[in-house]
């Protein structure tokens, strides 16, 4: 039969490090943090492939995001990979909003802040793992402590350093390129 299906979800301070624990207890975790998310989705049973809709928000605190290829590729592009990989403090943050579509989840108002760089991200992540993101990112001149800084203060301090990048490829193999002048150096 036909009909609309609905789903709602909420996760509060889900401990990624504990869930994804590795056997290596000597190295800092490649991914860690307290993950909070809430969202909703609807789908029409008569047209499941073309009817997905919904959205939500997410927040990560006390994190480390080294296992995410997009984070390590941005760090490489910004020439701060060593700073990022050598910092062992669990203080990365991410906040964002997403909208669900039949073929992707579109990020908006999304920010990632690590000890080595900060980035604002927008655009679709395909359910086939394809990426087509616009990222405004800038390196920190030194490793940041981040605990007392608000996101507004962080991005305000970085504004002259922000460059716009296009991230394509896939979640597993992202490709980062600079957007030519005229298409960059502005907030998303």
ROMIMAR-123247 format. One line per field, with one value per residue (C-alpha): residue number from 0; residue in three letters; x negated, y negated, z. Coordinates in steps of 0.25 Angstrom, whole numbers, m for minus. Example, Ala and Ser with C-alpha at 12.3 -4.5 7.8 and 13.67 -1.06 7.14 Angstrom:
ROMIMAR-123247
n <- c(0 1)
res <- c(ALA SER)
x <- c(m49 m55)
y <- c(18 4)
z <- c(31 29)
//
This chain:
ROMIMAR-123247
n <- c(0 1 2 3 4 5 6 7 8 9 10 11 12 13 14 15 16 17 18 19 20 21 22 23 24 25 26 27 28 29 30 31 32 33 34 35 36 37 38 39 40 41 42 43 44 45 46 47 48 49 50 51 52 53 54 55 56 57 58 59 60 61 62 63 64 65 66 67 68 69 70 71 72 73 74 75 76 77 78 79 80 81 82 83 84 85 86 87 88 89 90 91 92 93 94 95 96 97 98 99 100 101 102 103 104 105 106 107 108 109 110 111 112 113 114 115 116 117 118 119 120 121 122 123 124 125 126 127 128 129 130 131 132 133 134 135 136 137 138 139 140 141 142 143 144 145 146 147 148 149 150 151 152 153 154 155 156 157 158 159 160 161 162 163 164 165 166 167 168 169 170 171 172 173 174 175 176 177 178 179 180 181 182 183 184 185 186 187)
res <- c(UNK UNK UNK UNK UNK UNK UNK UNK UNK UNK UNK UNK UNK UNK UNK UNK UNK UNK UNK UNK UNK UNK UNK UNK UNK UNK UNK UNK UNK UNK UNK UNK UNK UNK UNK UNK UNK UNK UNK UNK UNK UNK UNK UNK UNK UNK UNK UNK UNK UNK UNK UNK UNK UNK UNK UNK UNK UNK UNK UNK UNK UNK UNK UNK UNK UNK UNK UNK UNK UNK UNK UNK UNK UNK UNK UNK UNK UNK UNK UNK UNK UNK UNK UNK UNK UNK UNK UNK UNK UNK UNK UNK UNK UNK UNK UNK UNK UNK UNK UNK UNK UNK UNK UNK UNK UNK UNK UNK UNK UNK UNK UNK UNK UNK UNK UNK UNK UNK UNK UNK UNK UNK UNK UNK UNK UNK UNK UNK UNK UNK UNK UNK UNK UNK UNK UNK UNK UNK UNK UNK UNK UNK UNK UNK UNK UNK UNK UNK UNK UNK UNK UNK UNK UNK UNK UNK UNK UNK UNK UNK UNK UNK UNK UNK UNK UNK UNK UNK UNK UNK UNK UNK UNK UNK UNK UNK UNK UNK UNK UNK UNK UNK UNK UNK UNK UNK UNK UNK)
x <- c(0 m4 m6 m16 m26 m32 m44 m50 m63 m71 m84 m90 m105 m108 m122 m129 m142 m135 m127 m138 m149 m162 m171 m182 m182 m195 m192 m182 m168 m167 m152 m146 m135 m122 m112 m98 m88 m73 m66 m54 m50 m38 m37 m25 m24 m18 m31 m42 m54 m49 m41 m51 m50 m54 m66 m72 m84 m97 m108 m121 m129 m142 m145 m157 m154 m167 m159 m151 m158 m152 m158 m172 m171 m168 m179 m189 m183 m185 m199 m195 m194 m206 m200 m187 m192 m202 m191 m185 m175 m161 m156 m151 m137 m126 m112 m103 m89 m85 m74 m70 m67 m64 m79 m87 m88 m91 m100 m97 m102 m112 m126 m138 m148 m161 m174 m180 m169 m154 m145 m131 m124 m112 m107 m102 m108 m102 m96 m106 m117 m119 m124 m121 m124 m128 m138 m143 m155 m167 m179 m182 m196 m198 m190 m178 m173 m158 m152 m148 m146 m132 m131 m128 m141 m149 m144 m145 m160 m162 m154 m166 m172 m159 m160 m149 m151 m143 m143 m139 m141 m136 m135 m147 m155 m152 m159 m161 m164 m164 m153 m159 m159 m146 m139 m146 m150 m136 m127 m118)
y <- c(0 m15 m24 m33 m28 m37 m36 m45 m43 m49 m45 m53 m53 m40 m36 m33 m29 m18 m13 m13 m8 m3 7 m3 m10 m17 m26 m37 m33 m37 m40 m44 m53 m55 m55 m61 m60 m62 m61 m56 m49 m46 m37 m33 m18 m20 m27 m24 m27 m41 m46 m46 m60 m65 m70 m73 m78 m72 m76 m70 m75 m70 m63 m59 m57 m51 m39 m48 m49 m62 m68 m62 m67 m81 m80 m76 m87 m98 m92 m89 m74 m73 m82 m75 m61 m64 m71 m61 m69 m65 m79 m79 m84 m83 m89 m88 m88 m78 m76 m62 m61 m48 m47 m55 m62 m76 m83 m98 m107 m96 m99 m90 m96 m88 m91 m95 m101 m105 m103 m107 m96 m96 m87 m73 m60 m49 m36 m30 m37 m48 m62 m75 m85 m99 m101 m114 m110 m117 m112 m116 m122 m113 m102 m107 m104 m107 m105 m120 m124 m125 m121 m136 m140 m129 m132 m147 m146 m137 m145 m151 m137 m130 m124 m117 m103 m93 m79 m68 m53 m44 m43 m33 m40 m55 m65 m79 m90 m106 m113 m124 m138 m145 m132 m132 m139 m141 m135 m124)
z <- c(0 0 11 18 27 38 47 58 65 76 82 93 96 89 93 79 85 94 82 72 82 76 83 83 96 95 83 84 78 63 65 78 84 90 78 79 68 66 53 45 32 24 12 3 2 m13 m17 m7 m16 m19 m6 5 12 26 34 47 54 60 70 74 86 93 80 71 56 50 45 35 22 19 32 29 14 19 29 17 8 19 23 37 37 46 56 55 57 68 76 85 93 91 87 73 71 60 59 47 41 30 21 15 0 m8 m12 m2 12 10 20 24 35 38 45 49 59 62 69 55 46 46 34 30 21 12 1 m1 3 m6 m1 m11 m2 m13 m8 m14 m3 m2 10 15 24 30 38 52 54 66 73 79 93 88 101 104 90 83 69 66 72 65 51 53 56 44 34 27 26 21 7 m1 m5 m13 m7 m17 m19 m8 7 7 m4 m3 m13 m8 m18 m17 m23 m32 m28 m30 m24 m11 2 6 17 12)
//
